[in-house]
């Protein structure tokens, strides 16, 4: 009996020893296995989307551009996106634009892209990219009809800066959900031509509340639409430095950016 007990005990110890050894070997095999690196969803969530802010001007240059860039960078820090600002149209290549989840035209004016850059930007939108135009982005690329449809309308004129009443047409969008039915705001109010009938209007100017409007009852001032494979948002606000300190306008911009980023 003693012999059987000792033999059994020896076998148990031997099995346990071999099991521990195989575990180490298995662990080494697993550690050395050339599996691709997998990033967890929690880590992916903190990766910052990249946004290109284009500020080139070939006509009038708005003094508020620098304030606008600084504000977008500040909002990026607060809302987890990364801003890169450029005035170099040569940045508009197919390969470079792939780095960005959104391209913002911040008060660009007149012809700012050559033919190759136009084709690259169009390809970017066709591939699902997003565009956000701020203020004078509608005073840009008049000889490029595709851009006119993308931005949604072209600037035609404006009266002197003054306060006006903005009617909130749709407050279910991220860019307008914080607003009441009307919003009194001081800015430079653009009149438009060639308004794309396919845009979804968010904000409309009440021309009875200020002087110099020429669009009548159909005077949109902020809108969005799905366009040619991508997304496009435009806001006519943002002429003055003070606009970028206005909490309603800042929330308006954040909502627009979030929609463009599909977040």
N, C-alpha and C positions, 0 to 999 in steps of 0.2 A: 504493500500500500504506500509506504514512504517513497519507494522508487517511482511509482505511478504519479504520485503527487508532485515530486520534484521534476519529473519529465514534463508533466502538464504545465507547471509553472515556468519551466525553461522555454517551452514553446510559446507561451503567452508573451513573455519578455521579448523573445525573438521577433514575433509578429509586430509588436509595438515599436521595436527599434527599426524594423524595415519600413513600417508605415511612416515614421518620422523622417527617415531618409528619403523616401519617395516624395514626401511633401516638399522637402527642400529642393529636390530635383525638379518637381513640377513647378514650384515657384520660380526657379531659375529659367525654366523653359518659357513660362508665361512672361517673365520680365524681359527675356531676350527675343521674344517673338516680334517680328516686324509688323505689328498692327499699326494702322494709321492713328494719329492723335485725334481723339474725339473730345470736342468741347461741349460741356453740359449746357442745357438751355439757360440755366441761371447765369452762366458766364457770357453766353451769347447776348443775353438781355442787356448787359452793361456795355457792350461794344457801342461806340459812338458813331452814328451816321455822319457822313461827310457832306458838307454843303459848300458849293462854290458860289461866291458872291461876285458878280461881274459889275464893274462900275465905270467902264470906259465911256467917254463922251466925245462925240464929234461935232456937237452943237453946243447949246447952252449947258453949262455945268452948274448943278445945284450945290449950294453951299452946305446943304444938309447931308450930303453923301457921307462925309466922315462921321457925323453923328449917327447916321443910320448903320454904318459898319460897326461902330463901337457898340451900339445897342444890340445888334444881332449877335455879336461875340458874347456880350453879357448874357443874353437870353440863352445862348448855347451852353454856357457854363451852368446856368440854372436848370436847363431842360435836357441835358445830355445829348447835344449834337456839336459837331466841330465845324467851325467856320474858316474857310480859306478865301481871302479877298484877292482879286486880280483885276488889272486893267489891260492885260495882255491877251489879245484875241487869239494869239497862237497857242494858247492853252486849250483851245477848242479843237481837239483831235479826238478821233474815235477812242483810242486807247486811254487818253487822259480823262475823258469824261466818264469812262467806266468806273472811275474811283469814287464818283459822287452820286449820292441818292437824290440830290436836288440841286438845281441851278437857279440862282436868284439874279434877276436883272434889277439892280438898284439904281433907279433914275439914270439909266443909260439914255443917250440921245443920238439921233440920226444913224448913219451907217457905221456900225461898229464891228461887223464881221465880213470877211472876204468870202468868196464862193466856196473854198475848201472848208472854211470854218462853219459856214451855213450847212453844208452837207453833213459835217460831223455832228452838229447840234441836232439836225433833223433825224439822223440815225439814232442818236441818243434818245430822243422822244419816241421814235418808232419802236425802240427796244424796251419801252416801259419807264423811261426817265420822267422826272417831274420838273416843272417850271413854275416859278413864282415871280410875277412882275410887280414892282412897286413904283408908283407914281409915274415918272417919265419913261418907264419901260414901254408905254404906249406911244411915246414920241420917238420911236426907234424903228429902223428898217422899213421905211415906207415903200420901198421898191421890191420888197419880198412878200408877196401875198400870203405865202404859207405862214410866215411869222404873224402877219396881221390877224389871221384866223386863230393862231395859237394864243396870242395875248388877248384877243377878244374884241378889240376896237383900236382905232387910231385917234390920238390927240388932234384936235383941230384949233382950239383957242381956250383962253381962260380970262375971267375978269380979275379984278384986284382981290387980294386975299381978304377973306371975311368969314364970319361965322355963318353956318347954314344948318338946316335941319336935315338929318339923314333918317329916312324911314327904313326900318329893319323889315325886309320882306320875308326872310327865312331865318329864324333864330334856332333852328335845329342843327345847324352846322357848327363845327368846333370853333370857327372864327367869329361867330356871332352869338353863341349861346349865352354869353355873359351880358348881353345888351338888353335894354328895355325896347319897347316898340319904336321909340324915337331916340335919336342921339344928336345933341347939339355939339358941333365941333368947328374949330377955326382952322382953315387950311386954304390952299389954292385949288379951286374947283375946276377941273378940266371939263370942257365940252368935247364930245366924241363924234366920229364919223365911222362908217363901215362897221357898225356893231354886228358881231356874229350872232345870228338868231339862235344858235345852239347853246349859248352860254346859260348857266343857271344863276340868275341874279340874286344876290344876298342883300345888298344895300342899294337904296335908290335915293337920289337927291330930290328934295322938295324945292323946286325952283321958285316957289312963292315965298320962300324964307330968306332969299338973298338976291342980289342983282347980278345979271350977266349970263344966266343960263340960256342955252339955245336948243336944248334937246326936248323941252316940253315935259309931258307926263312920262316919257320913257327916257329917264336919265340915270342909268345904272352907274354906280361908283365902286362896286366890288362884286366880283363874280368868280365862278369856277366852272370847269367842264372837263370831261374826259375827251382827249383829242389825239387822234392819229397814233394810238398805241400807248400814249402816256397821259399825264395829268397836268393841268394848267390852272393857275389861280392868279387873279389880278386884283390889286387894290389901288384906287386912285389917290388915296391919302398918302401923306408923308413928305410934303414939300418943305415944311418948316422944321427947324431943330426941336421946337417945343412939342411937336407931334410925337417924337420918340420918347418923351417923358410922360406922355399921357397914358395912364394905366389901361384905358379902354383900347387904345390903339396898339399897345404892346400885347395885350391879350388877343386882339384881332390878328396880329402877326403870328403869335405862337400857334393859334388855332389853324391858321393857313399853313404854317410849316408842318404841323402835325398831320394835317390832311395830306399834304404833298408827300410826306414820308410814310404814309399809310400806317400810322401808329394809332 
